[in-house]
Amino acid sequence: MADVTNLRTAAEAGLSKLFEVARMQFPTGVSIAREEAFRYFEAVGLPSRRVEAFKYTDLRAALKEAAAPAESPAAEVVRAAVQDAKGFAGIEAVRLTFVNGHLDLGASDLDRVPGQVTITPLNDALANGDPLLDRLAPVAQTRENPIYQLNAAFMADGALIRVAAGAKVETPIHLRFIGTGSAAFSTATRVLAVVEEGAEVTILESHEGPDGIAYQPNDALDVVVADRARFHHTRLNTEGQAAVALSTISARLGAESHIETVNLVVGAVLSRHQIYLHFAGENATATVNGATMLGHGQLADSTLLADHAAVGGVSRELFKTVIDGDSTGVFQGKIIVEQIAQKTDGKMKSDCLLLSDDGQMMNKPELEIFADDVACGHGATCGALDDDLLFYLMARGLPKPQAESLLVQAFLGEAVEAVSHEGARAALISEVEAWLARRG
Amino acid sequence: MLEIKNLVVQIEDNRILNGLDLTVGDGEVAAIMGPNGSGKSTLSYVIAGKVDYEVLEGEILLNGENILEMGPDERAAAGVFLAFQYPLEIPGVGTMTFLKACLNAQRKARGEGELSTPDFIRKVNAAAETLEINRDMLKRALNVGFSGGEKKRMEILQMALLQPQFCVLDETDSGLDIDALRIVSEGVNALRAEGRSFLVITHYQRLLNHIVPDTVHVMSQGRIVKSGGKELALELEASGYAEYRASEAA
């Protein structure tokens, strides 16, 4: 069969034009990588459903136009946006505030970063040739991902966070992303966290923005977890209702290191969160959970790749999706066990609760196992609320909406419970309650 | 207290109750006995308001008010309580969370204020102690990993907390050993009072040694076919249900 050559879409042509302008303005650091990333993107284009990894999330169809990168907002715009920001607002944290994808120093706490942590704005690092830049893009497979490569080409701001060896950082670092404005815009941010040997840190990440504006964030978090280091990460997507939100976390795990990453999704008309894990050192462990609540024509895609490339890695993935209205949930999870990675223990599960007749859930679990002494499994379930359970709760006096809410909370709770930071866990539970209250 | 008149109920075109009449007075403990398939559990579900059953005729009056139009939650708030034959496990819902939600939902429906947390905990602990339910059980998800006996005791705990007017015990004795049967029965007996009536559904006379009924009704083919005092239960234990099956066949 002959190769099919797609005509370039308006969005693809738009992105090329935007890159021609943007590339002249970026600091010179990593400019070769930027060029390569964009050339890769130009070669493959926006992925359509014909691309296996995007079978259920057709970006080519969804992105009609390429929105221009957001300008750095004026001080009063930042002030107003920060004042209204809700994500993890009640939690004591060192905040890095990004408004429309630009790090705002005035609204950030760079003056009170804990002693064993250094935080460098990405653009300073690029201008000065910071050696940490070599640690960007820690997982090789991301180079074949058009979303990540678009971020690499356009990344306009971000930060490099380094946690010194042995440091146990108590106060979480909060990456606070706020969108604001009245016309569509795009953002591309890149944050790198390097957690050195034996260190421990918690990163909270919140995303919010205006309803009704089709803004297009593309955020990437690169993580290097060194030997025996521990990285805790809680992410909250409460993006505006019309946003097309793309995001990637990619982490390289050293020996006996641990990563916990939990993503809660309620926002955006279309979201795709990509998780890439590379088990580079022996006996690393990972807990990767997702809790997604969808209604009103939303689509949320969680795509995971766990690449076990060392002996004795343990990965636990649990994704819970609640589907209401005509929304669509997508879970794609792939566990690769390389030949060297004996004694790998990987378990992946995706559960979906359908609250309506019109919603749908797409589950695609994949295992690629090249070692012979491993324990790997995956499972997927889809179902409605149990009528007998509902009757039991109602027979005790709970009105139907309250009985349903209790069961939905219990369903999602299993994924949220893994969050080790108490305040962050409570914040996610509040989001679940708020979603249920809005649903009525 | 409760008056059931000419109740006709079907599920998926199978008629289960055929013009059942039953009256339970204020403070009365009425027992219903009968062979398998006579419609006893159906009656308990219909009283509690399970939607799968289609009521074709008749009415169920609680203190003169027809409850058939009410949802299960409204009936609970009005004072109906069903102790399930098979209490359900609800993973992810903490027992205390559940108990508090139920209690406050019923209070709210009756226009009463929410119970404070210390008051609530005091009430639960007192009830739990009587029923020999340990604190560890209360910390777990509702009924998850509980033994059969523990689940039944948890049902009685809920009854004690919610203080209903009309309690239906659906084969509460099934799956209980002698000690558990005693604990559960004592829990029920402690709740016997003016203004609270019980409908005790059972196959065996054994339970009625512990929870001594005021009246005993025999159910067969979806109707009450004989009523009497507590001695009727002893007769049934001796003679079995054959007579009632035969009379139906005739």
Interface residues (C-beta under 8 A of the other chain):
Chain A: D387 D388 L389 F391 Y392 L393 M394 A395 R396 G397 L398 P399 K400 Q402 A403 L406 L407 Q409 A410 F411 G413 E414
Chain B: A48 G49 K50 V51 D52 G71 P72 D73 R75 A76 A77 F81 L82 F84 P87 L88 I90 P91 G92 V93 T97 F98 A101 C102 L103 A105 Q106 A109 A141 Q158 L162
